């Protein structure tokens, strides 16, 4: 697929100098994080985290909950519907903002599924993993033996945080993309937990 066109000159500068400064600071911080961590973290681990939250892998695995014990069945509708909602919201926001990915992103190692995947804001991976972690947390709290799930929940949250951070460390996203994606995922989980349970 072809890369999206670069943003129009002056897209941010004329309307808001503050916004331009925020975007510049965001890009600078993101590049600094990438630069200082690149020699410390194995690239293959970051790619594995990226793959673990890819929708094309994650959604079919989530469907496998249909075979799960009946205790987990109430978790299924909000999870599956929420994942679809997340896909739609992230795609819509990316289409509206059309923020290009960081210049240091290695597009040759990216697996682009649809044209909006060329855009950076918000991070769909961060949104997805924070949605799953938040929904798991809310759903577990509603179970009678909630305390027994504390370690599993901790692992889910560690996965969500590491995957979110890996988006910046791989150069796929700016820090603000990841923060916005994480916030979107938490809001989607709250919505799915309260309104999509059957």
Backbone as a printed PyTorch tensor [residue, N CA C, xyz], in Angstrom:
tensor([[[  0.8350,  -1.1840,   0.0000],
         [  0.0000,   0.0000,   0.0000],
         [  0.8750,   1.2410,   0.0000]],

        [[  0.4000,   2.2780,  -0.6390],
         [  1.1580,   3.5200,  -0.6920],
         [  1.0800,   4.2430,   0.6350]],

        [[  2.1710,   4.9280,   0.9550],
         [  2.2050,   5.7270,   2.1850],
         [  1.3130,   6.9410,   2.0020]],

        [[  0.7300,   7.4430,   3.0950],
         [ -0.1390,   8.6100,   2.9840],
         [  0.6830,   9.8400,   2.6190]],

        [[  0.0380,  10.8140,   2.0020],
         [  0.7790,  12.0290,   1.6660],
         [  1.1680,  12.7720,   2.9330]],

        [[  2.2700,  13.5340,   2.8910],
         [  2.6630,  14.3010,   4.0770],
         [  1.6240,  15.3690,   4.3700]],

        [[  1.5500,  15.8280,   5.6290],
         [  0.5640,  16.8420,   5.9600],
         [  0.8570,  18.1310,   5.2030]],

        [[ -0.1960,  18.8860,   4.9620],
         [ -0.0500,  20.1530,   4.2490],
         [  0.8230,  21.0980,   5.0490]],

        [[  1.6760,  21.8890,   4.3740],
         [  2.5190,  22.8380,   5.0970],
         [  1.6650,  23.7960,   5.9120]],

        [[  2.1240,  24.0610,   7.0970],
         [  1.4050,  25.0080,   7.9520],
         [  0.1370,  24.4520,   8.5530]],

        [[ -0.0410,  23.1450,   8.5130],
         [ -1.2760,  22.5450,   9.0200],
         [ -1.5100,  22.9070,  10.4760]],

        [[ -0.4530,  22.9150,  11.2720],
         [ -0.6090,  23.2240,  12.6860],
         [ -0.1400,  24.6420,  13.0160]],

        [[  0.8590,  25.1370,  12.2980],
         [  1.5100,  26.3960,  12.6480],
         [  0.6040,  27.6050,  12.6110]],

        [[ -0.1870,  27.7780,  11.5500],
         [ -1.0030,  28.9780,  11.4170],
         [ -2.1100,  29.0660,  12.4410]],

        [[ -2.7330,  27.9780,  12.7480],
         [ -3.8880,  28.0200,  13.6390],
         [ -3.5070,  28.0140,  15.1060]],

        [[ -2.3870,  27.4320,  15.4280],
         [ -2.0440,  27.3610,  16.8440],
         [ -0.5550,  27.0960,  17.0410]],

        [[  0.1380,  28.1060,  17.5230],
         [  1.5640,  27.9210,  17.8080],
         [  1.7560,  26.9550,  18.9670]],

        [[  0.8320,  26.9870,  19.9210],
         [  0.9140,  26.0790,  21.0600],
         [  0.8170,  24.6310,  20.5930]],

        [[ -0.1370,  24.3540,  19.7120],
         [ -0.2820,  22.9990,  19.1900],
         [  0.9830,  22.5730,  18.4510]],

        [[  1.5440,  23.4850,  17.6790],
         [  2.7930,  23.1880,  16.9730],
         [  3.9220,  22.8610,  17.9290]],

        [[  4.0010,  23.6140,  19.0230],
         [  5.0440,  23.3490,  20.0270],
         [  4.8150,  22.0060,  20.7070]],

        [[  3.5510,  21.7040,  21.0230],
         [  3.2380,  20.4150,  21.6580],
         [  3.6210,  19.2530,  20.7460]],

        [[  3.3120,  19.3760,  19.4810],
         [  3.6390,  18.3180,  18.5230],
         [  5.1510,  18.1650,  18.4010]],

        [[  5.8530,  19.2810,  18.3620],
         [  7.3160,  19.2470,  18.2740],
         [  7.9390,  18.6200,  19.5230]],

        [[  7.4180,  18.9880,  20.6950],
         [  7.9150,  18.4160,  21.9540],
         [  7.6290,  16.9200,  22.0130]],

        [[  6.4370,  16.5380,  21.5880],
         [  6.0530,  15.1270,  21.5580],
         [  7.0120,  14.3350,  20.6680]],

        [[  7.3000,  14.8600,  19.4920],
         [  8.2180,  14.1840,  18.5640],
         [  9.6190,  14.0910,  19.1580]],

        [[ 10.0500,  15.1440,  19.8240],
         [ 11.3850,  15.1650,  20.4210],
         [ 11.5070,  14.1460,  21.5590]],

        [[ 10.5200,  14.1190,  22.4510],
         [ 10.5300,  13.1610,  23.5680],
         [ 10.4780,  11.7270,  23.0350]],

        [[  9.6140,  11.4960,  22.0600],
         [  9.4700,  10.1500,  21.4900],
         [ 10.7790,   9.6780,  20.8690]],

        [[ 11.4350,  10.5550,  20.1310],
         [ 12.7070,  10.1900,  19.4970],
         [ 13.7880,   9.9480,  20.5530]],

        [[ 13.7780,  10.7470,  21.6070],
         [ 14.7550,  10.5700,  22.6900],
         [ 14.5610,   9.2060,  23.3720]],

        [[ 13.3100,   8.8500,  23.6560],
         [ 13.0240,   7.5410,  24.2700],
         [ 13.5120,   6.4060,  23.3720]],

        [[ 13.2470,   6.5330,  22.0930],
         [ 13.6910,   5.5200,  21.1310],
         [ 15.2150,   5.4130,  21.1210]],

        [[ 15.8860,   6.5430,  21.1150],
         [ 17.3470,   6.5700,  21.0340],
         [ 18.0140,   5.9610,  22.2640]],

        [[ 17.5160,   6.2990,  23.4560],
         [ 18.1820,   5.7910,  24.6640],
         [ 17.8760,   4.3280,  24.9500]],

        [[ 16.7440,   3.8150,  24.4610],
         [ 16.3930,   2.4210,  24.7560],
         [ 16.8080,   1.4490,  23.6580]],

        [[ 17.0790,   1.9390,  22.4700],
         [ 17.3990,   1.0410,  21.3470],
         [ 18.5140,   0.0520,  21.6730]],

        [[ 19.6300,   0.4830,  22.2860],
         [ 20.6910,  -0.4940,  22.5700],
         [ 20.3690,  -1.4240,  23.7420]],

        [[ 19.3620,  -1.1100,  24.5320],
         [ 19.0810,  -1.8770,  25.7470],
         [ 18.0770,  -3.0030,  25.5520]],

        [[ 17.1350,  -2.8290,  24.6470],
         [ 16.0440,  -3.7940,  24.5080],
         [ 16.1490,  -4.5600,  23.1980]],

        [[ 15.9450,  -5.8720,  23.2520],
         [ 16.0040,  -6.6520,  22.0120],
         [ 14.8330,  -6.2940,  21.0900]],

        [[ 15.1580,  -5.9990,  19.8580],
         [ 14.1520,  -5.6200,  18.8640],
         [ 13.1200,  -6.7350,  18.6760]],

        [[ 13.5770,  -7.9820,  18.7630],
         [ 12.6670,  -9.1160,  18.5730],
         [ 11.5910,  -9.1660,  19.6570]],

        [[ 11.9310,  -8.7710,  20.8850],
         [ 10.9360,  -8.7330,  21.9610],
         [  9.8730,  -7.6820,  21.6630]],

        [[ 10.3000,  -6.5310,  21.1830],
         [  9.3530,  -5.4680,  20.8460],
         [  8.4330,  -5.9010,  19.7070]],

        [[  8.9870,  -6.5950,  18.7250],
         [  8.1660,  -7.0940,  17.6150],
         [  7.1870,  -8.1680,  18.0850]],

        [[  7.6030,  -8.9900,  19.0390],
         [  6.7130, -10.0060,  19.5980],
         [  5.5370,  -9.3540,  20.3290]],

        [[  5.8170,  -8.3050,  21.0920],
         [  4.7440,  -7.5650,  21.7640],
         [  3.8010,  -6.9540,  20.7330]],

        [[  4.3600,  -6.4250,  19.6590],
         [  3.5400,  -5.8480,  18.5870],
         [  2.6070,  -6.9060,  18.0030]],

        [[  3.1510,  -8.0710,  17.7290],
         [  2.3600,  -9.1560,  17.1550],
         [  1.2790,  -9.6300,  18.1240]],

        [[  1.5910,  -9.6700,  19.4080],
         [  0.6310, -10.1770,  20.3980],
         [ -0.6390,  -9.3380,  20.4630]],

        [[ -0.5720,  -8.0950,  20.0230],
         [ -1.7460,  -7.2230,  20.0850],
         [ -2.2920,  -6.8850,  18.7030]],

        [[ -1.8190,  -7.5620,  17.6720],
         [ -2.3250,  -7.3180,  16.3240],
         [ -3.7590,  -7.8320,  16.2430]],

        [[ -4.6640,  -7.0180,  15.7290],
         [ -6.0840,  -7.3820,  15.6790],
         [ -6.3040,  -8.6750,  14.9090]],

        [[ -5.5680,  -8.8620,  13.8270],
         [ -5.7640, -10.0530,  12.9890],
         [ -5.4080, -11.3390,  13.7110]],

        [[ -4.5970, -11.2550,  14.7350],
         [ -4.2710, -12.4150,  15.5630],
         [ -5.1600, -12.4380,  16.8040]],

        [[ -5.3430, -11.2640,  17.3910],
         [ -6.0090, -11.1800,  18.6870],
         [ -7.5040, -11.4910,  18.6090]],

        [[ -8.1910, -11.0250,  17.5650],
         [ -9.6320, -11.2550,  17.4790],
         [ -9.9690, -12.7420,  17.3530]],

        [[ -9.3160, -13.5060,  16.4690],
         [ -9.6160, -14.9450,  16.4110],
         [ -9.3110, -15.6740,  17.7240]],

        [[ -8.2400, -15.2640,  18.3810],
         [ -7.9350, -15.8820,  19.6740],
         [ -9.0450, -15.5680,  20.6740]],

        [[ -9.5620, -14.3430,  20.6210],
         [-10.6590, -13.9630,  21.5170],
         [-11.9080, -14.7860,  21.2330]],

        [[-12.1260, -15.1190,  19.9680],
         [-13.2750, -15.9620,  19.6150],
         [-13.1840, -17.3380,  20.2700]],

        [[-11.9710, -17.7770,  20.5730],
         [-11.8010, -19.0880,  21.2020],
         [-12.4450, -19.1420,  22.5880]],

        [[-12.7720, -17.9890,  23.1470],
         [-13.4750, -17.9840,  24.4380],
         [-14.8500, -18.6370,  24.3380]],

        [[-15.3450, -18.8170,  23.1120],
         [-16.6100, -19.5400,  22.9420],
         [-16.4920, -20.9620,  23.4810]],

        [[-15.2750, -21.4830,  23.5090],
         [-15.0310, -22.8350,  24.0160],
         [-14.6550, -22.8480,  25.4890]],

        [[-14.6840, -21.6900,  26.1160],
         [-14.2220, -21.5680,  27.5010],
         [-15.2720, -22.0550,  28.4900]],

        [[-14.8700, -22.2250,  29.7540],
         [-15.8360, -22.5920,  30.7830],
         [-16.9280, -21.5280,  30.8940]],

        [[-18.0710, -21.9390,  31.3650],
         [-19.2170, -21.0230,  31.4330],
         [-18.9430, -19.8090,  32.3110]],

        [[-18.0040, -19.9160,  33.2380],
         [-17.6740, -18.7920,  34.1090],
         [-17.1560, -17.5930,  33.3070]],

        [[-16.4460, -17.8650,  32.1950],
         [-15.8810, -16.7890,  31.3800],
         [-16.8240, -16.2850,  30.2920]],

        [[-17.9210, -16.9700,  30.0600],
         [-18.8310, -16.5990,  28.9730],
         [-19.3880, -15.1770,  29.0820]],

        [[-19.7190, -14.6730,  30.2650],
         [-20.2300, -13.2930,  30.3300],
         [-19.2040, -12.2560,  29.8610]],

        [[-17.9460, -12.6260,  29.8820],
         [-16.8660, -11.7440,  29.4500],
         [-16.8060, -11.6370,  27.9210]],

        [[-17.3700, -12.6260,  27.2230],
         [-17.2250, -12.7180,  25.7730],
         [-17.9190, -11.6050,  24.9850]],

        [[-19.2270, -11.3420,  25.1750],
         [-19.8500, -10.2730,  24.3600],
         [-19.1820,  -8.9070,  24.5070]],

        [[-18.9050,  -8.4460,  25.7410],
         [-18.2490,  -7.1360,  25.8010],
         [-16.8390,  -7.1480,  25.2010]],

        [[-16.1470,  -8.2800,  25.2870],
         [-14.8060,  -8.3670,  24.7100],
         [-14.8680,  -8.2820,  23.1870]],

        [[-15.6650,  -9.1360,  22.5680],
         [-15.7200,  -9.1740,  21.1080],
         [-16.3190,  -7.8970,  20.5260]],

        [[-17.4360,  -7.4410,  21.0990],
         [-18.0510,  -6.2040,  20.6030],
         [-17.1500,  -5.0000,  20.8670]],

        [[-16.4900,  -5.0130,  22.0170],
         [-15.5690,  -3.9250,  22.3400],
         [-14.3680,  -3.8870,  21.4120]],

        [[-13.8530,  -5.0520,  21.0170],
         [-12.7340,  -5.0910,  20.0690],
         [-13.1480,  -4.5210,  18.7100]],

        [[-14.3700,  -4.8430,  18.2900],
         [-14.8650,  -4.2860,  17.0270],
         [-15.0860,  -2.7780,  17.1460]],

        [[-15.6200,  -2.3570,  18.2810],
         [-15.8090,  -0.9270,  18.5420],
         [-14.4580,  -0.2050,  18.5340]],

        [[-13.4720,  -0.8100,  19.1580],
         [-12.1290,  -0.2360,  19.1960],
         [-11.5670,  -0.0820,  17.7850]],

        [[-11.7240,  -1.0980,  16.9830],
         [-11.2370,  -1.0570,  15.6030],
         [-11.8830,   0.1010,  14.8420]],

        [[-13.1960,   0.2670,  15.0210],
         [-13.9150,   1.3480,  14.3350],
         [-13.4870,   2.7240,  14.8430]],

        [[-13.4010,   2.8860,  16.1650],
         [-13.0170,   4.1880,  16.7340],
         [-11.6040,   4.5840,  16.3350]],

        [[-10.6790,   3.6600,  16.4740],
         [ -9.2810,   3.9620,  16.1350],
         [ -9.1740,   4.3220,  14.6530]],

        [[ -9.8350,   3.5470,  13.7980],
         [ -9.8060,   3.8400,  12.3610],
         [-10.3890,   5.2000,  12.0430]],

        [[-11.5050,   5.5410,  12.6900],
         [-12.1470,   6.8350,  12.4560],
         [-11.2550,   7.9910,  12.9070]],

        [[-10.6760,   7.8670,  14.0990],
         [ -9.8130,   8.9390,  14.6180],
         [ -8.5640,   9.0840,  13.7460]],

        [[ -7.9930,   7.9620,  13.3130],
         [ -6.8180,   8.0360,  12.4280],
         [ -7.1820,   8.7400,  11.1200]],

        [[ -8.3590,   8.4400,  10.6100],
         [ -8.8110,   9.0530,   9.3640],
         [ -9.0400,  10.5560,   9.5290]],

        [[ -9.5340,  10.9590,  10.6850],
         [ -9.7800,  12.3820,  10.9480],
         [ -8.4680,  13.1440,  11.1110]],

        [[ -7.5640,  12.6340,  11.9410],
         [ -6.3310,  13.3680,  12.2500],
         [ -5.2370,  13.1930,  11.1970]],

        [[ -5.1240,  12.0040,  10.6260],
         [ -4.1330,  11.7180,   9.5790],
         [ -2.7100,  12.1230,   9.9680]],

        [[ -2.3540,  11.8920,  11.1920],
         [ -0.9950,  12.2270,  11.6340],
         [ -0.0200,  11.1990,  11.0710]],

        [[  1.0070,  11.6450,  10.3710],
         [  1.9780,  10.6880,   9.8260],
         [  2.7320,   9.9770,  10.9490]],

        [[  3.1900,   8.7910,  10.6560],
         [  4.0070,   8.0670,  11.6310],
         [  5.3560,   8.7670,  11.7770]],

        [[  6.0580,   8.4900,  12.8760],
         [  7.3680,   9.1320,  13.0690],
         [  8.3030,   8.8470,  11.8920]],

        [[  9.1730,   9.7880,  11.5800],
         [ 10.0830,   9.5850,  10.4430],
         [ 11.0510,   8.4190,  10.6560]],

        [[ 11.2990,   8.0480,  11.9160],
         [ 12.2200,   6.9460,  12.2000],
         [ 11.5260,   5.5850,  12.2150]],

        [[ 10.2300,   5.5350,  11.8840],
         [  9.5210,   4.2620,  11.7920],
         [ 10.0350,   3.4890,  10.5790]],

        [[ 10.3590,   2.2250,  10.7920],
         [ 10.8040,   1.3690,   9.6950],
         [  9.5690,   0.7120,   9.0830]],

        [[  9.0260,   1.3300,   8.0520],
         [  7.7840,   0.8610,   7.4420],
         [  7.9180,  -0.5320,   6.8440]],

        [[  9.1330,  -0.9370,   6.5020],
         [  9.3150,  -2.2590,   5.8900],
         [  9.0450,  -3.3940,   6.8740]],

        [[  9.0890,  -3.1130,   8.1760],
         [  8.8030,  -4.1590,   9.1650],
         [  7.3790,  -4.0530,   9.6960]],

        [[  6.5930,  -3.1300,   9.1400],
         [  5.2030,  -2.9770,   9.5760],
         [  4.2880,  -3.8480,   8.7410]],

        [[  3.2590,  -4.3530,   9.3810],
         [  2.2570,  -5.1590,   8.7220],
         [  0.9970,  -4.3120,   8.5650]],

        [[  0.8690,  -3.6080,   7.4560],
         [ -0.2530,  -2.6950,   7.2480],
         [ -1.4290,  -3.4660,   6.6650]],

        [[ -2.5830,  -3.4020,   7.3450],
         [ -3.7670,  -4.1280,   6.8850],
         [ -4.6870,  -3.2340,   6.0580]],

        [[ -4.8730,  -2.0080,   6.5030],
         [ -5.7540,  -1.0650,   5.8070],
         [ -5.0350,   0.2750,   5.6900]],

        [[ -5.5480,   1.1360,   4.8290],
         [ -4.8370,   2.3930,   4.5450],
         [ -4.6710,   3.2840,   5.7700]],

        [[ -5.6160,   3.2720,   6.7150],
         [ -5.4620,   4.1380,   7.8960],
         [ -4.3240,   3.6760,   8.7970]],

        [[ -3.8310,   2.4640,   8.5900],
         [ -2.6900,   1.9890,   9.3800],
         [ -1.4190,   2.7880,   9.0940]],

        [[ -1.4300,   3.5610,   8.0300],
         [ -0.2790,   4.4220,   7.7460],
         [ -0.2310,   5.6090,   8.7060]],

        [[ -1.3410,   5.8920,   9.3560],
         [ -1.4040,   7.0460,  10.2490],
         [ -1.0740,   6.6400,  11.6770]],

        [[ -0.6760,   7.6290,  12.4540],
         [ -0.0990,   7.3590,  13.7620],
         [ -1.0470,   7.5760,  14.9380]],

        [[ -1.9330,   8.5480,  14.8520],
         [ -2.7280,   8.9570,  16.0150],
         [ -4.1560,   8.4590,  15.9090]],

        [[ -4.6210,   7.7030,  16.9090],
         [ -3.9730,   7.1770,  18.1100],
         [ -3.3820,   5.7970,  17.8390]],

        [[ -2.6740,   5.2680,  18.8120],
         [ -2.1080,   3.9300,  18.6810],
         [ -3.2050,   2.8870,  18.8730]],

        [[ -3.4600,   2.1130,  17.8280],
         [ -4.4610,   1.0520,  17.9220],
         [ -4.0190,  -0.0760,  18.8400]],

        [[ -2.7170,  -0.3750,  18.8490],
         [ -2.2150,  -1.4160,  19.7460],
         [ -2.4050,  -1.0030,  21.2040]],

        [[ -2.0580,   0.2430,  21.5280],
         [ -2.2170,   0.7160,  22.9120],
         [ -3.6870,   0.7260,  23.3020]],

        [[ -4.5310,   1.1500,  22.3840],
         [ -5.9640,   1.1630,  22.6590],
         [ -6.4750,  -0.2520,  22.9300]],

        [[ -6.0710,  -1.1790,  22.0830],
         [ -6.5500,  -2.5620,  22.2000],
         [ -6.0970,  -3.2160,  23.5030]],

        [[ -4.8060,  -3.0980,  23.8260],
         [ -4.3140,  -3.7840,  25.0290],
         [ -4.8570,  -3.1390,  26.3030]],

        [[ -5.0240,  -1.8250,  26.2990],
         [ -5.5870,  -1.1670,  27.4880],
         [ -7.0780,  -1.4530,  27.6130]],

        [[ -7.7590,  -1.6180,  26.4780],
         [ -9.1560,  -2.0510,  26.5150],
         [ -9.2530,  -3.4320,  27.1590]],

        [[ -8.4360,  -4.3640,  26.6900],
         [ -8.4830,  -5.7390,  27.2050],
         [ -8.1240,  -5.7740,  28.6880]],

        [[ -7.0630,  -5.0900,  29.0830],
         [ -6.6470,  -5.0940,  30.4910],
         [ -7.7140,  -4.4550,  31.3760]],

        [[ -8.2820,  -3.3500,  30.9370],
         [ -9.3160,  -2.6760,  31.7330],
         [-10.5710,  -3.5280,  31.8360]],

        [[-10.9800,  -4.1300,  30.7180],
         [-12.1740,  -4.9760,  30.7390],
         [-11.9420,  -6.2140,  31.6040]],

        [[-10.7560,  -6.8000,  31.5250],
         [-10.4380,  -7.9550,  32.3750],
         [-10.4950,  -7.5590,  33.8420]],

        [[ -9.9680,  -6.3980,  34.1580],
         [ -9.9760,  -5.9150,  35.5400],
         [-11.4070,  -5.6950,  36.0370]],

        [[-12.2140,  -5.0130,  35.2410],
         [-13.6100,  -4.7590,  35.6300],
         [-14.3960,  -6.0620,  35.7460]],

        [[-14.1910,  -6.9670,  34.8070],
         [-14.9260,  -8.2370,  34.8120],
         [-14.5020,  -9.1230,  35.9710]],

        [[-13.2050,  -9.1500,  36.2690],
         [-12.7160,  -9.9720,  37.3790],
         [-13.2590,  -9.4600,  38.7020]],

        [[-13.3580,  -8.1480,  38.8360],
         [-13.8700,  -7.5650,  40.0830],
         [-15.3190,  -7.9640,  40.3260]],

        [[-16.0300,  -8.3230,  39.2590],
         [-17.4280,  -8.7340,  39.3970],
         [-17.5680, -10.2170,  39.7380]],

        [[-16.4630, -10.9650,  39.7160],
         [-16.5090, -12.3990,  40.0200],
         [-16.3980, -12.6320,  41.5220]],

        [[-16.9700, -13.7500,  42.0030],
         [-16.9360, -14.0140,  43.4440],
         [-15.5290, -14.2380,  44.0010]],

        [[-14.6470, -14.8970,  43.2570],
         [-13.3050, -15.2000,  43.7540],
         [-12.2780, -14.2820,  43.0920]],

        [[-12.5050, -13.0070,  43.2040],
         [-11.6910, -11.9800,  42.5420],
         [-10.2280, -12.0460,  42.9700]],

        [[ -9.9650, -12.2800,  44.2480],
         [ -8.5880, -12.2670,  44.7740],
         [ -7.7050, -13.3170,  44.0970]],

        [[ -8.2780, -14.4550,  43.7270],
         [ -7.4990, -15.5210,  43.0950],
         [ -6.9820, -15.1050,  41.7140]],

        [[ -7.5780, -14.0860,  41.1290],
         [ -7.1880, -13.6450,  39.7910],
         [ -6.1670, -12.5140,  39.7950]],

        [[ -5.7280, -12.0970,  40.9730],
         [ -4.8210, -10.9480,  41.0580],
         [ -3.5500, -11.1260,  40.2320]],

        [[ -2.9440, -12.3080,  40.2760],
         [ -1.7070, -12.5340,  39.5240],
         [ -1.9670, -12.5180,  38.0180]],

        [[ -3.0730, -13.1080,  37.6090],
         [ -3.4170, -13.0950,  36.1810],
         [ -3.6630, -11.6660,  35.7100]],

        [[ -4.3610, -10.8880,  36.5240],
         [ -4.6120,  -9.4880,  36.1680],
         [ -3.3140,  -8.6890,  36.1050]],

        [[ -2.4180,  -8.9690,  37.0290],
         [ -1.1260,  -8.2850,  37.0150],
         [ -0.3820,  -8.5750,  35.7060]],

        [[ -0.4050,  -9.8340,  35.2740],
         [  0.2470, -10.2020,  34.0120],
         [ -0.3960,  -9.4970,  32.8190]],

        [[ -1.7230,  -9.4120,  32.8280],
         [ -2.4240,  -8.7280,  31.7300],
         [ -2.0400,  -7.2530,  31.6920]],

        [[ -1.9730,  -6.6200,  32.8640],
         [ -1.5970,  -5.1960,  32.9100],
         [ -0.1350,  -4.9810,  32.5040]],

        [[  0.7430,  -5.8890,  32.9070],
         [  2.1520,  -5.7780,  32.5000],
         [  2.2550,  -5.8930,  30.9790]],

        [[  1.5330,  -6.8510,  30.4050],
         [  1.5000,  -7.0090,  28.9460],
         [  0.9860,  -5.7310,  28.2790]],

        [[ -0.0810,  -5.1590,  28.8250],
         [ -0.6610,  -3.9450,  28.2380],
         [  0.3230,  -2.7770,  28.2800]],

        [[  0.9690,  -2.5990,  29.4170],
         [  1.9170,  -1.4840,  29.5570],
         [  3.1320,  -1.6940,  28.6500]],

        [[  3.6950,  -2.9030,  28.6670],
         [  4.8740,  -3.1740,  27.8310],
         [  4.5550,  -3.0320,  26.3400]],

        [[  3.4050,  -3.5300,  25.9390],
         [  3.0190,  -3.4140,  24.5300],
         [  2.8210,  -1.9570,  24.1460]],

        [[  2.1880,  -1.1950,  25.0180],
         [  1.9780,   0.2310,  24.7390],
         [  3.3090,   0.9630,  24.6060]],

        [[  4.2040,   0.7340,  25.5440],
         [  5.5160,   1.3900,  25.5110],
         [  6.3120,   0.9450,  24.2810]],

        [[  6.1520,  -0.3100,  23.8910],
         [  6.9010,  -0.8210,  22.7340],
         [  6.5630,  -0.0700,  21.4550]],

        [[  5.3950,   0.5380,  21.3960],
         [  4.9980,   1.2780,  20.1920],
         [  5.9150,   2.4770,  19.9530]],

        [[  6.3140,   3.1300,  21.0460],
         [  7.2470,   4.2610,  20.9370],
         [  8.6560,   3.7300,  20.6900]],

        [[  9.0160,   2.6520,  21.3840],
         [ 10.3780,   2.1200,  21.2870],
         [ 10.6640,   1.4690,  19.9330]],

        [[  9.6190,   1.0610,  19.2320],
         [  9.7880,   0.5510,  17.8690],
         [  9.8040,   1.6870,  16.8470]],

        [[  9.4590,   2.8830,  17.3030],
         [  9.3890,   4.0200,  16.3840],
         [  8.0970,   4.0630,  15.5980]],

        [[  7.1130,   3.2620,  15.9900],
         [  5.8320,   3.2260,  15.2730],
         [  4.9610,   4.4420,  15.5890]],

        [[  5.0970,   4.9400,  16.8310],
         [  4.2080,   6.0030,  17.3080],
         [  4.9710,   7.0460,  18.1000]],

        [[  4.3420,   8.2000,  18.1890],
         [  4.7880,   9.2370,  19.1090],
         [  4.1740,   8.9240,  20.4670]],

        [[  4.7470,   9.4700,  21.5210],
         [  4.2580,   9.2170,  22.8750],
         [  2.7900,   9.6120,  23.0320]],

        [[  2.3920,  10.7420,  22.4660],
         [  0.9950,  11.1830,  22.6020],
         [  0.0280,  10.2220,  21.9120]],

        [[  0.4610,   9.5550,  20.8480],
         [ -0.3830,   8.5580,  20.1780],
         [ -0.7090,   7.4200,  21.1340]],

        [[  0.3120,   6.9990,  21.8760],
         [  0.1630,   5.8780,  22.8050],
         [ -0.7110,   6.2790,  23.9920]],

        [[ -0.4880,   7.4710,  24.5200],
         [ -1.2990,   7.9430,  25.6510],
         [ -2.7600,   8.0700,  25.2290]],

        [[ -2.9950,   8.6540,  24.0610],
         [ -4.3740,   8.7950,  23.5700],
         [ -5.0060,   7.4250,  23.3290]],

        [[ -4.2470,   6.5060,  22.7410],
         [ -4.7650,   5.1610,  22.5060],
         [ -5.1020,   4.4450,  23.8010]],

        [[ -4.2300,   4.5710,  24.8020],
         [ -4.4760,   3.9320,  26.1000],
         [ -5.7350,   4.5000,  26.7520]],

        [[ -5.8860,   5.8100,  26.7150],
         [ -7.0850,   6.4420,  27.2960],
         [ -8.3460,   5.9920,  26.5650]],

        [[ -8.2710,   5.9260,  25.2410],
         [ -9.4110,   5.4600,  24.4550],
         [ -9.7710,   4.0290,  24.8370]],

        [[ -8.7730,   3.1750,  25.0040],
         [ -9.0220,   1.7850,  25.3800],
         [ -9.7010,   1.6510,  26.7290]],

        [[ -9.2880,   2.4550,  27.6960],
         [ -9.9110,   2.4210,  29.0280],
         [-11.3660,   2.8770,  28.9350]],

        [[-11.6230,   3.9410,  28.1890],
         [-13.0030,   4.4280,  28.0230],
         [-13.8740,   3.3930,  27.3180]],

        [[-13.3240,   2.7290,  26.3210],
         [-14.0730,   1.6790,  25.6230],
         [-14.3910,   0.5200,  26.5610]],

        [[-13.4600,   0.1790,  27.4360],
         [-13.6940,  -0.9070,  28.3930],
         [-14.8170,  -0.5400,  29.3540]],

        [[-14.8210,   0.6880,  29.8270],
         [-15.9050,   1.1340,  30.7130],
         [-17.2430,   1.0470,  29.9930]],

        [[-17.2800,   1.4880,  28.7480],
         [-18.5130,   1.4190,  27.9600],
         [-18.9360,  -0.0330,  27.7490]],

        [[-17.9980,  -0.8790,  27.3150],
         [-18.3140,  -2.2860,  27.0410],
         [-18.7790,  -3.0040,  28.3000]],

        [[-18.1280,  -2.7310,  29.4270],
         [-18.4860,  -3.4040,  30.6750],
         [-19.8920,  -3.0090,  31.1280]],

        [[-20.2380,  -1.7630,  30.9820],
         [-21.5350,  -1.2930,  31.4810],
         [-22.6760,  -1.4510,  30.4840]],

        [[-22.3860,  -1.4610,  29.1850],
         [-23.4730,  -1.4390,  28.2070],
         [-23.4860,  -2.5980,  27.2180]],

        [[-22.4470,  -3.4080,  27.1640],
         [-22.4020,  -4.4820,  26.1730],
         [-22.4350,  -5.8750,  26.7940]],

        [[-22.7960,  -5.9670,  28.0570],
         [-22.9230,  -7.2940,  28.6850],
         [-24.3470,  -7.7890,  28.4980]],

        [[-24.4710,  -9.0680,  28.0950],
         [-25.8090,  -9.6500,  27.8960],
         [-26.0160, -10.8110,  28.8300]]])
